[in-house]
Amino acid sequence: MLPIQLFRQHKDLVLEGLKKKNFRDLDLVDKIIELDERRRHVQNENDTIAASVNAASKNIGQLMAKGDKEQAEQLKAEVAAHKEKAKELAQKLSELEAEQQDMIIRLPNLPHSSVPAGKTPEENEVVRIGGTTPNLDAQKLPHWELAAKYGLIDFELGNKLTGSGFPVYMGQGAKLQRALISYFLTYNIDAGYKEYYPPYMVNEASAYGTGQLPDKEGQMYHATADNFYLIPTAEVPVTNIYRDTIVTEAELPVKMTAYTPCFRREAGSYGKDVRGLNRLHQFDKVEIVQLAHPDRSYETLDSMVAHVEKLIQSLGLQYRILRLCGGDMSFTSALTYDFEVYGAAQERWLEVSSVSNFEMFQANRMKIRYKDSNGKTHLVHSLNGSSLALPRIMACLLENHQTPEGINIPEALGPYFGKDKIN
């Protein structure tokens, strides 16, 4: 959530950022500023009345002490009238603040200055490409055929049990899934991240805190009886661990990692791009989250990008890193780098990770703060990234490492999988 001071002091900056994010309702900015002027006027009037009540209350005591009851009673009547007026103003103030809050939360985060302009994924900026394209023979198979050939994943059984987009992993497929989760968690823990195992459902306050509400309610599964939401990513419960918390400056950065399944309705998704593991309603992901000092959050972002890049390199996969343009960024992000891995059989790039800096946008919603050496409190910056999302990583591992004799397992994954080949 953007701070109200930003609208008052840097209106042009706000408008410029919203335009880069392709936000259309720019008139909302003027409405917020006008509403804030009204709110401040009411607040000032209420403060003036409160000061008058305090002064009159002192005078009443002095008058009573002098025995001037008549004037004291007159002041009491005035105080009573002031208090009634103060109640009216407090109610009005509450209504104005609620209206202002409702408007502000409809605005996305402002993009960092380095974010390229653009509206579509085709306008994202390629930062770098790593790895080499696998040299596969003409008999190469896409991952869904490899999964059937080696008995790794049953998509039809998942459709029977639940519906499309809920695959069943089995045998070596289930083992590979577990091996990837264990490897990713160990990799993150070795880099200083503390592991958490959070709930898979969150309340409304948690979904609001990370920006899923009110922006993405249609993409989340909702348990209506209890008003809980199935998490779309571990970012939601993990970041909310520190909601309404003040940490010391020395505790920053806070580094957290977690494995969870993720649930996304993916409404409107269809066609060849969703075949196999390319797009699912339930999938596994290991997440990294950091709470950082505002002065160092972009250094933190760079370190998280490097962390994810080395992890992908260890799997022997060709990848590219994209800096997302304004129109392709999430509602909450100030700067996002996407990682895509090349699926050699499909001959297409598949997104496997997003690493983002949200600056103070989420922290302002969750009131996550730190106390500096002078005892003053400030909002932290929050960041998160996939390290990694499993479905498309598994798809690319199967496709890129296939041979006539079986599917090779990367050396780094060998100790977790227990063998060097699926056959």
Secondary structure as the mmCIF struct_conf table of DSSP 4:
data_model
#
loop_
_struct_conf.conf_type_id
_struct_conf.id
_struct_conf.beg_label_comp_id
_struct_conf.beg_label_asym_id
_struct_conf.beg_label_seq_id
_struct_conf.end_label_comp_id
_struct_conf.end_label_asym_id
_struct_conf.end_label_seq_id
HELX_RH_AL_P HELX_RH_AL_P1 ILE A 4 GLN A 9
HELX_RH_AL_P HELX_RH_AL_P2 LYS A 11 LYS A 20
TURN_TY1_P TURN_TY1_P1 LYS A 21 ASN A 22
TURN_TY1_P TURN_TY1_P2 LEU A 26 LEU A 26
HELX_RH_AL_P HELX_RH_AL_P3 ASP A 27 LYS A 66
TURN_TY1_P TURN_TY1_P3 GLY A 67 GLY A 67
HELX_RH_AL_P HELX_RH_AL_P4 LYS A 69 ILE A 104
TURN_TY1_P TURN_TY1_P4 ILE A 105 ARG A 106
BEND BEND1 LEU A 107 LEU A 107
HELX_LH_PP_P HELX_LH_PP_P1 PRO A 108 HIS A 112
TURN_TY1_P TURN_TY1_P5 SER A 113 SER A 114
HELX_LH_PP_P HELX_LH_PP_P2 VAL A 115 ALA A 117
BEND BEND2 LYS A 119 THR A 120
HELX_RH_3T_P HELX_RH_3T_P1 PRO A 121 GLU A 123
HELX_LH_PP_P HELX_LH_PP_P3 ASN A 124 ASN A 124
STRN STRN1 GLU A 125 GLY A 130
BEND BEND3 GLY A 131 GLY A 131
TURN_TY1_P TURN_TY1_P6 ALA A 138 GLN A 139
HELX_RH_AL_P HELX_RH_AL_P5 HIS A 143 LYS A 149
TURN_TY1_P TURN_TY1_P7 TYR A 150 GLY A 151
STRN STRN2 ILE A 153 ASP A 154
HELX_RH_AL_P HELX_RH_AL_P6 PHE A 155 LEU A 161
TURN_TY1_P TURN_TY1_P8 THR A 162 THR A 162
TURN_TY1_P TURN_TY1_P9 SER A 164 GLY A 165
STRN STRN3 VAL A 168 TYR A 169
TURN_TY1_P TURN_TY1_P10 GLY A 171 GLY A 171
HELX_RH_AL_P HELX_RH_AL_P7 GLN A 172 ASP A 190
TURN_TY1_P TURN_TY1_P11 ALA A 191 GLY A 192
HELX_LH_PP_P HELX_LH_PP_P4 TYR A 193 TYR A 193
STRN STRN4 LYS A 194 TYR A 196
BEND BEND4 TYR A 200 TYR A 200
STRN STRN5 MET A 201 VAL A 202
HELX_RH_AL_P HELX_RH_AL_P8 GLU A 204 GLY A 209
TURN_TY1_P TURN_TY1_P12 THR A 210 GLY A 211
TURN_TY1_P TURN_TY1_P13 LEU A 213 ASP A 215
BEND BEND5 LYS A 216 LYS A 216
HELX_RH_3T_P HELX_RH_3T_P2 GLU A 217 GLN A 219
BEND BEND6 MET A 220 MET A 220
STRN STRN6 HIS A 222 ALA A 223
TURN_TY1_P TURN_TY1_P14 THR A 224 ASN A 227
STRN STRN7 PHE A 228 LEU A 230
BEND BEND7 PRO A 232 THR A 233
TURN_TY1_P TURN_TY1_P15 ALA A 234 ALA A 234
HELX_RH_AL_P HELX_RH_AL_P9 GLU A 235 THR A 239
HELX_RH_3T_P HELX_RH_3T_P3 ASN A 240 TYR A 242
TURN_TY1_P TURN_TY1_P16 ARG A 243 ASP A 244
STRN STRN8 ILE A 246 THR A 248
HELX_RH_3T_P HELX_RH_3T_P4 GLU A 249 GLU A 251
HELX_LH_PP_P HELX_LH_PP_P5 LEU A 252 LEU A 252
BEND BEND8 PRO A 253 PRO A 253
STRN STRN9 VAL A 254 PHE A 263
TURN_TY1_P TURN_TY1_P17 ALA A 267 GLY A 268
BEND BEND9 GLY A 271 GLY A 271
HELX_RH_3T_P HELX_RH_3T_P5 LYS A 272 VAL A 274
TURN_TY1_P TURN_TY1_P18 ARG A 275 ASN A 278
BEND BEND10 ARG A 279 ARG A 279
BEND BEND11 HIS A 281 HIS A 281
STRN STRN10 GLN A 282 ALA A 292
HELX_RH_3T_P HELX_RH_3T_P6 PRO A 294 ARG A 296
HELX_RH_AL_P HELX_RH_AL_P10 SER A 297 SER A 314
TURN_TY1_P TURN_TY1_P19 LEU A 315 GLY A 316
STRN STRN11 TYR A 319 ARG A 323
HELX_LH_PP_P HELX_LH_PP_P6 LEU A 324 CYS A 325
HELX_RH_3T_P HELX_RH_3T_P7 GLY A 326 ASP A 328
BEND BEND12 MET A 329 MET A 329
BEND BEND13 PHE A 331 THR A 332
BEND BEND14 ALA A 334 ALA A 334
STRN STRN12 LEU A 335 GLY A 343
TURN_TY1_P TURN_TY1_P20 ALA A 344 GLU A 347
STRN STRN13 ARG A 348 ASN A 357
TURN_TY1_P TURN_TY1_P21 GLU A 359 MET A 360
HELX_RH_AL_P HELX_RH_AL_P11 PHE A 361 MET A 366
TURN_TY1_P TURN_TY1_P22 LYS A 367 LYS A 367
STRN STRN14 ARG A 369 LYS A 371
TURN_TY1_P TURN_TY1_P23 SER A 373 ASN A 374
BEND BEND15 GLY A 375 GLY A 375
STRN STRN15 THR A 377 LEU A 379
STRN STRN16 HIS A 381 ALA A 389
HELX_RH_AL_P HELX_RH_AL_P12 LEU A 390 ASN A 400
TURN_TY1_P TURN_TY1_P24 HIS A 401 HIS A 401
STRN STRN17 GLN A 402 THR A 403
TURN_TY1_P TURN_TY1_P25 PRO A 404 GLU A 405
STRN STRN18 GLY A 406 ASN A 408
HELX_LH_PP_P HELX_LH_PP_P7 ILE A 409 PRO A 410
HELX_RH_3T_P HELX_RH_3T_P8 GLU A 411 LEU A 413
HELX_RH_AL_P HELX_RH_AL_P13 GLY A 414 PHE A 417
BEND BEND16 GLY A 418 ASP A 420
STRN STRN19 LYS A 421 ILE A 422
#
